[in-house]
């Protein structure tokens, strides 16, 4: 019961992600916004990669040590934010304010459901489906790998670390150049295709080569999609509503991350081990229809020097 309560509290803390993204969006030049959000995501992914290793090292001091250390880190981060961060206000009008936007939390949530064709709402749906497909199938990944390949609890962590490490590398080292080359809208479309291909390929995994390709395509896709979608969302809403709509984005993403694992587990039990990954890939690919006219609210592409 205590463990369940701790997870609930941890989930409540996840509400700060949208606020941090809105802060980064306000503090970044519009043309560099996706790259800045990519760096933010890279830092988050890096923490997810090294965090388990730190927790494993601390376990030698007792089972309570990782939790106590996490709490200390949270306090230190809060103190740092209180001392060094100042209110970010962007008084200049937003470059886009496309579509119909609600001003309240409940209104914004309902608008995503009732007006899915509006630019901000479309971007939120793309984010929700993509993040649900990626993170929602992840809990079932060890099951299919253990069945198809000689992968056990002794070595599965290395594959998970590669998946997370690739995400950090792409966001920190490749994302900015890809944005300059393709622009945010095209890069989003490419990311959706790569993510869908990686998910579908998992269903056909029978060799380490196939696994390596799929575990490379998926982080490439997410690293291209999430920062670009969030950057474009920051442009289609007024600056005063950025925190609200980025919070709504994470609300739908959170719901998606709850529903996708449940659906994936049921599908795996009744339809086969690879079926959830095929369906997840098809759902991601279907969001391409929501990317029409995205160039209107993407940042102008910086011409590459040749």
N, C-alpha and C positions, 0 to 999 in steps of 0.2 A: 504494500500500500504506500509506503514511504517512497519507494522507487517510482511508482506511478505519479505520485504528487510532485516529485522532483522533476520528472519529465514535463509535467504540465507547466511548472514554473519556468523551466528552460524554454518551452514553447512560447510563453508570454514574452520572454526576453527577445525572441526572434522578431518581435514587432519593431525593433530598432533598425532592422536592415533597410526598410523603406526610407526611414529618416536619414540614415547615413547616405544612401544613394541620392536622395534629394539634396543633401548638403554638398556632395561631390558635384552634382549637376549644377548647382548654383555657383560653386567656386571655380568651375572649369569654363574655358572658352568653348562656345558652342561647337566649333569644328573639332575640338579635342575631347568632347564629352564622352563619346563611346570608348576612346582609348583610356580615359581616366577611370571610367566605370570598369573597364577591363582590368586595370591595375588593382582596383578595389576587389574585384572578384578573384584575381590571382592571389591577393593576400589572404582572402578567405579560404581559398582552396589550399594554399600552402599551410594554413593553420590546420585544416582538416587532414592534411597528409602527415604533419609532424606531431599533431596532438595525440593520436593513439600511441605513437612511439614514446612520447613523454609520459603518458599515463602508464604504459607498461613498465617503464623504468622506475616510476614512483611506487609501483605496487610492492616493491621490496620493503618499503617502510610501512606497509599495512594497507588493507583494502580501503581505508578511509582517505589515504593520502591523495589519490587522483582527484577526488571530489573537493577536498580542502584546497588543493593547489588551484583548481579551476575557479573556486570562489575567490581566492586571493587575486588571481589574474583579472577577474571581473571587477573587483574593487579598484585595482590599479588602473584599469581602463577607464572606469568612471571618474576617478580623480584626474587622470590625464585630460579627459574630455572637459571636465569642469574648469581646469586651469588654463588650457591652451586653446580650446575651440571658442570662437565667438559667433554670435548670431549671423547667419548668412542671409542677407536680404538682397534680392535683385529687383530693383524698382522699375527697370526698363520693361516695356511690354514684351510678352512672349512673341517669338517669331511666328508662331503658328496658331493657337487657339482654334483649331479645327473642330467642327462638329458641336454637338450639344453636350455640355458638361454640368453635372450636378455639383452642388456646393457642400453637401453633407455626406458623412460616411455611408449611411444607409442608402441615400440617393445615388451615390457613386456606385455602390455595389449593385443596386437594382438596374442602373443604366447599362452596366456591362451585359446583363441578361436581356434587357428589353430592347437595347439599341446596339446589337452586335456589329452593325455595319459602319458605325462611326469610327474614325481613326484611332482614338485612344482606346476604345473598347476592343477593336480588332487586335491591337498590339497586346492588350492584356490577355486575350484569348490565345494568341500565338504563344505567349510566355507560359500560360497555364498548361496548355497541351504539351509543349516541349519539355517543361520541367517535370511534369507528371510522368511522361513517357520515359524520361531518362532516370530520374530518381525512383520512380514507382516500380520499375522493373529490376532495379539494382538488388533489392533483397532476395530475389529469386535467382540471380545470376550464379551464386555458388552452387545451387542445386543442379542446374544444367551443366555446369563445368565439371562437377563431381561425377555426373552420370556419363558424360562424353569423354572426359580426359582424366588422367591420373592426378587430379587436383584435390587436395585435402585441406583440413584446417591448418596444417603445417606450412603450406606454401601459397594458399589463396591470398594471403595478405600482400604478397609481392605483386600480384596482378592488380589488386585494388590500389596499391601505391602507384603503379604505373599509370593507371587510369587517372588518378588525381594529379600525379606529376606532369602528365601530358597537358592537362588543363592549365596548370600553372605556367608551363613553358609557352603555350600558345598565347595566353592572355598577356603575359609579360613581354614576350619577345617577338611575336608574329602579328598580333592583332592590329597594332598601329599601322604597319605597312600594308596589310590587307585592306584596311579602311581607305588608305590613301589610293590604293590601286583600283578597288572595286566600288567604294562608297558603301554606306551603311545598308541601303536597301538591297543591293545586289548581294552583299555579304550575308545578309540575313537569309536570303533565298538559298544561297550556297550552303549555309550552315544547316538549314532545315533538310536539305537533300543529303548532306553528309551524315547528320544524326539519324535520319530515317534508314539510310543504307547500313550504318553501323548496327542499329537495333535489329534490322532484318537479318543481317549476317550472323548475329549471335545464334539465331535459331538453327543455322546450318553448321555450327561449330563442330568439327570433328578432328581438328588438328591445331597445333600451336600457331601455325602460320595464319590460319583463318581467325583465330582468337586475337592475335597481334593486330591484324588489320582492323577488326571490329573495335578493339579497345583503343585504336588510334583515331578512327573515324568519329566515334561518339564524342570524345572531348574536343576534337576540332569543331564539330557541329555546335556543341553548347557554348564553346568559347566565342564563336562567331555570332550566334543568335542572341544570347542573353544581354550582353553589353549594348549591342546595336539596337535591340528592341527597347531597352530601358532608356537609351539616349534619345531615340525618336519619341518615346512617350513623354520625355521631359520637355519636348518642343511643342507638342500638340495641346498641352495644358498650360494655363497661365502659371507664372512662377508661384503665385500664392497658393495654388492647388497641387503643386508637385508632390509634397509629402503625402497628401491625401491619396492621390492616384497611384503613387508608388506603393503606398500601404495596401491599397486595394489590389494592386498587381500581386503582391505577396500573399494577400488573403486568398485569392483564387489559386495561386501557386500552391499554397498550403493545403487547400481542399483537394487539389489535384494529387498532391503527394500522399494524401490519405486514401483517396478512392482508387488510384492506380494500383497500389500494392494489393489491396483487397481483390480487385478484379483480376489481377495477374495471378494471384494464388488460386483463385477459383478456376480460372481458365487452364492453368497448369495441371490441376487435379483432374479436370474433366475432358480436356481437349488435347493435352500433350505438352511436353516440356518447352518446346520452341514456340508454341502458339502465341503466348503473350507478347513476345518480342516482334513477331510479324505484325500483330494488330497495332502495337505501339508505333512501329515504323510507319504503318499506313496512316495512322492518325496524324503523326507529325507531317507526313507528306501532304495530307489534305489541307493543312493550314496554309499552303502556298496560295490558295485562292483568296486568303485574307491579305496578301501582300500587294495587291494591285494598288497602284498610285502612291506607293510609299515614298517614291522619290520626291513628292511634293513637300514632305515634312522631314526628309533626311537632310543632313548637312551637305553643303556643296562639296563635291569631291575635290580634293587637292590634286592638281595635275602632277603626275610623276615626272621626274627629270630623266630624260633619256639622252 
